Amino acid sequence: MRFDIVTLFPELVTAVGESGVTGRAVQQGRLVLETWNPRDWGAGFHQAVDDRPYGGGPGMVMQYGPLASALEAARADATAPLHVIALTPQGRPIRQAMLRELVRKPRVALVCGRYEGIDERFIEAQVDEEWSLGDYVLSGGELGAMVVIDACARLLPGVLGHADSAGQDSFSEGLLDCPHYTRPEVAAGRAVPSVLLGGDHGAIRRWRRREALGRTWERRPDLLAREELGVEDLALLDEYRVERRKGGPHTESDD
Ligand code: 9D3
């Protein structure tokens, strides 16, 4: 999969391809990152890429010309049509399902906004979709591009080992993950739940499912609402609630 990233800060975005899972994906040749800096097409001595907003107001707006020229250079370099995503505060909040769709596309351009925003005519004429990281204020779209690249890289065939299959991840199932433990058996005065030491793999599977359901119910009820729970899951969630009533930390504020 190849990403063409239009950004005023290329070194920020390419850093995501230098370590960890994404770094390995780049080295394996399964992930290709190319950057295009609108500054290289900026006008005048200062290679300006922004100007004051029509109608007045604070801040500056990214101009159509340099962005369009940078994207045009990326399109000219492509053998397949580019699917163009702009990272903006007005976009759809990114969800795992959107990323699963995106990795099916061979060529994706990510356009990173800066300043107060991007000239709307660029969005209308050149951009297929707008994506956002969520409801908080960042100073530009670069972190959004890095999030998209990182999340896609681990979905590409061969990038993750079998042990850490992307299909088993939290969110791929619509639930938060269960708690994890490793050696030693006691840490900070707390023992590992005994079921995990017992070797009854059916019991372990049920315990993990129960914890995942329970934690999702407590922390992210919005996720659980989307989930169609079967009778077995409903029973496990009931078990979790009963356990929680028995002198857990939350007894007084139950339900
Ligand atoms: C005053 C209104 N603000 C819009 C919410 C101004 C503004 C804030 C931040 C305009 C641009 C930006 C820069 N942010 C991004 O480019 C951005 C972003 C974000 O701020 N939050 C979540 N996701 C994203 S993706 C790109």
Residues whose N, C-alpha, C, O or C-beta is under 5 A from the ligand:
A	BS01	9D3	L87 T88 P89 G113 R114 Y115 E116 G117 W131 S132 L133 G134 Y136 V137 L138 S139 G140 G141 G144
